[in-house]
Amino acid sequence: MKNILVIGAGLSASSMLRYFTENAEREDWYLKVGDQNGELAKEKVRHCDRAEGFQLNGLDPDQRQPLIEWADLVVSMLPARFHIEVAKDCIRYKTNLITPSYVSDEMLALDKEAKEAGIIMMNEIGVDPGIDHMSAKKLLDEIEEKGGKMHIFESFTGGLIAPESDDNPWNYKFTWNPRNVVLAGQGSAAKFIQEGQYKYIPYNKLFRRTEVIEIEGYGKFEGYANRDSLKYRDIYGLQDIPTIYRGTLRRKNFSKSWDVFVQLGATDDTYILEGSKNMTKRQFINSFLAYNPTDSVELKLKHYLKIDQDDPIFEKLEWLGIFDSTVLDLKEDVSPAEYLQKILEEKWSLKETDKDMIVMWHKFVYVVNGEFKEVNSHMVSIGEDRTYTAMSNTVGLPVAICAKLILNGTITLTGVQLPLSKEVYLPILNELENYNIHFKERNIDKPVLYS
């Protein structure tokens, strides 16, 4: 029997835990699931005789270490900053580890110790990062095998609302951590390379520099740049590529409206807004606008941001209720970003019957035999319900399949890894097709190059 420990049973873990419990008897697994909410952990695995859920403080080494020593493999669904302590324990007890999070410098520094311990510590094995890596690397390897040299690589992913549940003027609802949505793009300029020239987009311009992408059957989307596309040159072995660009997808016209909050300063998380605990939404918006004893908040906002009377942007803002004279349920003063998040959660949360959608799109332009070729590849996954969302499926299923491949010896790598080798990405992508997570490829007759 192989023992699996899962630390964290939140939303993104639902589909992974279903996979583990449905396959536990056939694969001869025993599963322990610990979460701060012990009742949640129990509920997620209650129907499986080979699983148990319980309360666990994953940050407490006295609680965590005996479980890691017991396990053959640990899945850490903790916030990314907490993986490193789990990883050190896994090295100590020679236990394999999987996380869906971006690999940190601290994690990379453990590569030698992990190899000496004979274990694998797989990171970036969710959706983005994860499925994006695997699907891209598959095509990149195929292009290289036929002698092609990459010229352009673009990749976009978005967590969105499914068309059948799209019922608001923003064409958007929260399908993952709302805080990350509000803070998206902050911290440093987005950077990428285009036709050999380095390009930078500061945060205050990020949502006005977008690219329109059309996906057959799903209409038009817009993509804005992720923070650092340049690091993927090394990850994908594309050090000499003239153009590489990674971004996030939203429905068309979302970004221009979201930019209103950016320009106001309402997405700032660096200071506390005094008196915000008792502020109305209207007062919150007014706090970023110049004083004027006669003009309304609406009028001041339109003048400040040059929004026309009939601009659809204003309809979106009114729909959010940001001009209402109602007070939020806050226990203490918060940052502007936290206040804005509370407003958005009232309007952008999934309803009981809502379904979400993950959209991924890749563009490959390469040269072979002196001729430019282009391939577009896309994946659209629709969630089942509010528990087994598209986000949960696309994050959790690659993790679970990877765990199976490690435990049955199909994956033999050791050390700190990303899912970039064929022994990892081919079997995972193949099995994901059984869950309707698959890519459609289209050859473009006339590749478009940038000037």
C-alpha positions in Angstrom: 0.0 0.0 0.0 1.1 3.6 -0.8 0.3 6.4 1.6 -0.7 9.9 0.4 -0.9 12.9 2.7 -2.8 16.0 1.4 -2.3 19.2 3.3 -5.2 21.5 2.5 -8.7 20.6 1.4 -9.9 23.9 0.0 -11.7 24.6 -3.3 -8.8 23.8 -5.6 -8.4 20.4 -3.9 -11.9 19.1 -4.6 -11.3 17.4 -7.9 -7.9 16.0 -6.8 -9.4 14.4 -3.7 -12.2 12.9 -5.8 -9.6 11.3 -8.1 -7.6 9.9 -5.1 -10.7 8.4 -3.5 -12.1 7.0 -6.7 -8.8 5.3 -7.5 -7.6 4.4 -4.0 -8.7 0.7 -4.0 -7.5 0.0 -7.6 -4.1 1.7 -6.9 -3.8 0.4 -3.3 -3.6 3.9 -1.7 -4.4 5.1 1.7 -5.2 8.8 1.9 -5.0 11.2 4.9 -6.3 14.7 4.4 -5.6 17.5 6.9 -7.0 21.0 6.9 -7.5 23.8 9.4 -11.2 23.0 8.9 -11.3 19.4 10.0 -15.0 19.1 9.1 -14.3 20.2 5.6 -11.5 17.6 5.3 -13.8 14.8 6.6 -16.6 15.8 4.2 -14.4 15.7 1.2 -13.4 12.0 1.8 -16.3 10.7 3.9 -17.5 8.2 1.2 -14.1 6.4 0.9 -13.0 3.6 3.2 -9.4 4.2 2.4 -9.3 7.8 3.4 -9.7 10.0 6.5 -10.0 13.7 7.0 -9.0 15.6 10.1 -8.1 19.0 11.6 -4.5 19.9 10.9 -2.4 23.0 11.3 0.0 22.5 8.4 2.3 25.1 9.8 2.9 23.3 13.0 5.9 21.0 12.7 4.8 18.8 15.6 1.6 18.0 13.9 3.0 17.9 10.4 6.2 15.9 10.7 4.8 12.5 11.9 2.4 12.6 9.0 5.1 13.3 6.5 7.2 10.5 7.9 4.2 8.2 7.4 3.5 9.2 3.8 5.1 8.0 0.6 4.0 11.2 -1.1 2.8 14.6 0.2 0.6 17.1 -1.8 0.9 20.6 -0.3 -2.1 22.8 -1.2 -0.9 25.4 1.3 -0.3 29.0 0.2 2.9 29.0 -1.8 5.0 30.8 0.9 4.5 27.8 3.2 5.7 25.0 0.9 9.3 25.4 1.8 9.0 24.0 5.4 7.0 21.1 4.1 9.7 20.5 1.5 12.5 20.4 4.1 10.5 17.8 6.1 10.0 15.8 3.0 13.8 15.7 2.4 14.3 14.7 6.1 11.9 11.8 5.8 12.6 10.9 2.2 9.0 11.6 1.1 8.0 12.7 -2.4 6.3 16.1 -2.7 4.0 17.8 -5.2 2.8 21.4 -5.2 0.8 23.3 -7.9 2.6 26.6 -7.1 5.4 28.5 -8.8 8.8 27.2 -7.8 10.6 29.6 -5.5 14.3 30.3 -5.3 14.2 28.7 -1.8 12.7 25.6 -3.3 15.2 25.4 -6.2 18.0 25.6 -3.6 16.8 22.3 -2.2 17.4 20.4 -5.5 20.7 18.8 -4.4 19.4 17.7 -1.1 16.2 16.3 -2.7 18.3 14.3 -5.2 20.5 13.0 -2.4 17.4 11.9 -0.5 16.2 10.1 -3.7 12.9 12.0 -3.9 11.1 14.2 -6.4 9.7 17.6 -5.5 7.4 18.5 -8.4 6.2 22.1 -8.7 4.0 24.1 -11.1 1.8 21.1 -11.9 -1.6 22.8 -11.8 -3.2 24.7 -14.7 -1.2 27.9 -14.9 1.5 27.0 -14.1 1.1 23.4 -15.1 -1.1 22.5 -18.0 0.3 25.6 -19.8 3.8 24.2 -19.4 2.9 20.7 -20.5 0.8 21.6 -23.5 3.4 24.2 -24.7 6.4 21.9 -24.2 4.7 19.1 -26.1 4.3 21.3 -29.2 7.7 22.9 -28.7 9.4 19.5 -28.6 7.5 18.4 -31.7 8.6 21.5 -33.6 12.2 21.0 -32.6 12.1 17.3 -33.7 11.1 18.3 -37.2 13.9 20.8 -37.4 11.9 24.0 -36.7 13.3 27.0 -35.0 10.9 29.0 -32.8 10.3 32.7 -33.7 7.2 33.6 -31.7 5.7 32.0 -28.6 2.6 33.5 -26.9 0.6 31.9 -24.2 -2.6 33.2 -22.4 -4.7 31.7 -19.7 -7.9 32.9 -18.0 -10.2 31.8 -15.2 -13.6 33.1 -16.4 -17.3 32.5 -16.0 -18.9 30.0 -18.4 -21.1 31.4 -21.2 -24.3 29.9 -19.7 -23.6 31.6 -16.3 -22.4 34.9 -17.7 -25.1 37.3 -16.5 -23.4 40.6 -15.7 -22.0 43.5 -17.7 -18.4 42.7 -16.7 -18.6 39.1 -18.1 -16.6 38.0 -15.1 -16.9 36.4 -11.7 -14.4 35.2 -9.2 -13.3 31.6 -10.0 -10.2 31.6 -7.8 -8.6 33.7 -5.0 -10.3 37.2 -5.3 -7.3 38.9 -3.6 -5.0 37.7 -6.5 -7.4 39.2 -9.0 -7.5 42.6 -7.3 -3.7 42.7 -7.0 -2.9 41.3 -10.5 0.0 42.9 -12.3 1.4 44.8 -9.3 4.9 44.8 -8.0 6.9 45.4 -11.1 6.5 46.2 -14.8 5.4 43.5 -17.1 8.3 42.5 -19.3 8.6 40.5 -22.5 10.5 40.5 -25.8 9.1 41.3 -29.2 11.0 40.8 -32.4 14.3 41.0 -30.4 13.3 44.2 -28.6 12.7 44.2 -24.9 9.4 45.7 -23.9 8.1 46.9 -20.6 4.6 47.9 -19.4 4.2 49.7 -16.1 1.3 48.7 -13.9 -0.6 52.0 -14.6 -0.6 51.1 -18.3 -1.0 47.4 -18.1 -4.8 47.2 -18.7 -4.6 49.6 -21.7 -2.1 47.5 -23.6 -4.1 44.4 -24.5 -4.2 41.9 -27.3 -7.5 40.6 -28.9 -7.7 36.8 -29.3 -10.7 35.0 -30.9 -11.4 31.4 -30.1 -13.7 29.5 -32.3 -17.1 28.9 -30.6 -16.3 31.2 -27.7 -15.9 34.6 -29.3 -13.4 37.3 -28.5 -11.1 37.7 -25.5 -8.5 40.2 -24.5 -5.1 39.4 -23.0 -2.9 41.6 -20.8 0.7 40.9 -20.1 1.9 38.8 -17.1 4.6 40.2 -14.9 7.7 38.4 -16.3 7.6 36.5 -19.6 11.3 36.6 -20.0 12.0 33.8 -17.5 10.2 31.3 -19.7 13.0 31.5 -22.3 15.2 29.4 -20.0 12.3 27.2 -18.8 11.3 26.3 -22.3 14.8 26.3 -23.8 14.0 29.3 -26.0 17.0 31.6 -25.1 17.3 33.0 -28.7 13.6 33.4 -29.5 12.8 36.9 -30.9 9.3 37.1 -29.3 8.0 35.5 -26.1 4.9 36.9 -24.4 2.6 35.4 -21.7 -0.6 36.9 -20.4 -4.0 36.6 -18.7 -7.3 36.4 -20.6 -10.5 38.3 -19.8 -13.5 38.9 -21.9 -13.3 41.8 -24.4 -13.6 45.3 -22.9 -13.0 44.1 -19.3 -9.6 45.6 -19.0 -10.5 49.1 -20.0 -13.2 49.1 -17.2 -10.9 47.6 -14.6 -8.4 50.3 -15.4 -10.7 52.8 -13.7 -9.9 51.2 -10.3 -6.2 51.2 -11.2 -6.2 54.8 -12.1 -8.2 55.8 -9.0 -5.7 54.0 -6.7 -8.4 51.6 -5.4 -6.3 48.5 -6.0 -3.4 49.7 -3.7 -2.6 47.3 -0.9 0.3 49.2 0.6 -1.5 51.4 3.2 -4.6 51.3 5.5 -7.5 53.6 4.6 -8.3 55.4 7.8 -12.0 55.2 8.7 -12.7 52.6 6.1 -14.4 50.3 8.6 -17.3 52.8 8.7 -17.1 54.1 5.1 -19.9 53.7 2.6 -19.0 52.5 -0.8 -19.8 56.0 -2.1 -17.4 57.5 0.4 -14.7 55.0 -0.6 -14.8 56.1 -4.2 -15.0 59.8 -3.2 -11.9 59.4 -1.1 -9.8 59.2 -4.3 -11.4 62.2 -5.9 -10.8 65.9 -5.6 -12.9 67.9 -3.2 -15.8 69.8 -4.8 -18.8 70.9 -2.7 -21.2 71.0 -5.6 -20.3 68.1 -8.0 -21.6 64.6 -7.4 -19.2 61.7 -6.9 -20.4 60.3 -10.3 -19.7 63.6 -12.1 -16.2 64.0 -10.5 -15.3 60.4 -11.5 -16.4 61.0 -15.1 -14.4 64.2 -15.3 -11.3 62.8 -13.6 -11.1 59.7 -15.9 -12.7 61.3 -19.0 -15.6 58.9 -19.1 -18.4 59.9 -21.5 -22.0 60.0 -20.3 -23.0 57.1 -22.5 -19.8 55.0 -22.1 -20.6 51.4 -21.2 -17.8 51.6 -18.6 -20.1 53.7 -16.4 -22.8 51.0 -16.6 -20.4 48.5 -15.3 -19.4 50.7 -12.4 -23.0 51.5 -11.5 -23.9 47.7 -11.6 -21.2 47.1 -9.0 -22.9 49.4 -6.6 -19.8 51.5 -5.9 -21.9 54.7 -5.6 -24.3 53.2 -3.0 -24.5 54.7 0.4 -24.2 51.4 2.2 -21.5 50.3 4.6 -19.6 47.1 4.2 -19.3 44.5 7.0 -15.7 45.2 8.1 -14.2 44.5 11.5 -11.3 47.0 11.1 -9.9 49.5 8.7 -8.5 48.0 5.6 -6.4 48.8 2.6 -8.0 50.2 -0.6 -7.5 46.8 -2.3 -9.2 45.0 0.5 -12.2 47.3 0.5 -12.5 47.0 -3.2 -12.3 43.2 -2.9 -15.3 43.2 -0.5 -17.4 45.3 -2.9 -16.5 42.9 -5.8 -17.2 39.7 -3.7 -20.8 40.9 -3.3 -21.3 41.0 -7.1 -18.7 38.6 -8.6 -19.1 35.5 -6.4 -20.4 32.3 -8.1 -24.0 31.5 -7.5 -25.1 28.0 -6.5 -25.8 26.9 -10.1 -23.0 28.8 -11.8 -20.3 27.2 -13.8 -16.8 28.5 -14.4 -14.5 28.2 -17.4 -10.8 27.9 -18.0 -9.5 29.2 -21.3 -5.9 28.6 -22.5 -4.5 29.7 -25.9 -1.0 29.3 -27.4 0.5 30.8 -30.5 3.6 29.1 -32.1 5.4 30.7 -35.1 8.5 28.9 -36.3 10.8 28.6 -39.3 11.4 25.3 -41.0 13.2 24.8 -44.3 13.3 28.6 -44.7 9.5 29.0 -44.4 7.5 30.5 -41.6 4.7 28.3 -40.1 2.1 29.1 -37.4 0.1 26.8 -35.1 -2.6 28.0 -32.7 -3.6 25.7 -29.9 -6.4 26.2 -27.4 -8.2 24.5 -24.5 -11.6 25.4 -23.0 -12.8 23.6 -19.9 -16.2 24.1 -18.4 -16.8 23.4 -14.7 -19.3 20.8 -13.5 -20.7 22.8 -10.6 -19.6 25.1 -7.7 -17.5 22.3 -6.1 -16.0 20.6 -9.1 -15.2 23.8 -11.0 -13.1 24.1 -14.1 -10.4 25.6 -11.8 -10.6 22.7 -9.4 -10.4 20.2 -12.3 -7.5 21.8 -14.1 -5.5 22.4 -11.0 -6.3 19.2 -9.1 -6.4 16.6 -11.8 -2.8 17.2 -13.1 -1.6 17.0 -9.4 -3.5 13.7 -8.8 -2.3 12.1 -12.0 1.2 13.1 -11.4 1.0 11.6 -7.9 -0.1 8.3 -9.4 2.7 8.3 -11.9 5.3 8.9 -9.2 3.9 6.2 -6.9 3.7 3.6 -9.6 7.2 4.3 -10.9 6.3 5.8 -14.3 8.0 9.1 -13.3 11.5 8.3 -12.0 13.0 11.8 -11.9 14.4 13.1 -8.6 15.2 16.6 -7.3 13.2 19.8 -7.7 11.3 19.5 -11.0 8.8 21.2 -13.3 6.6 19.1 -15.7 8.7 19.7 -18.7 10.0 16.2 -19.7 8.1 13.8 -21.9 7.9 11.1 -19.1 5.8 13.7 -17.2 3.8 15.7 -19.7 2.8 13.0 -22.2 1.0 10.6 -19.8 -0.6 13.5 -17.9 -1.9 15.2 -21.0 -3.2 11.9 -22.4 -5.1 11.1 -19.2 -6.5 14.6 -19.0 -8.3 14.0 -22.3 -10.5 11.5 -20.4 -11.8 14.4 -18.4 -12.4 16.6 -21.5 -9.3 18.7 -20.9 -7.7 18.7 -24.3 -6.3 21.0 -26.9 -7.4 21.8 -30.4 -4.7 22.8 -32.9 -5.1 24.9 -36.0 -2.5 25.6 -38.7 -2.5 29.2 -39.9 -1.8 29.7 -43.6 -0.1 33.1 -43.3 1.8 33.7 -40.1 1.7 37.3 -38.8 5.1 38.7 -37.8 5.6 41.9 -35.8 7.3 44.9 -37.1 
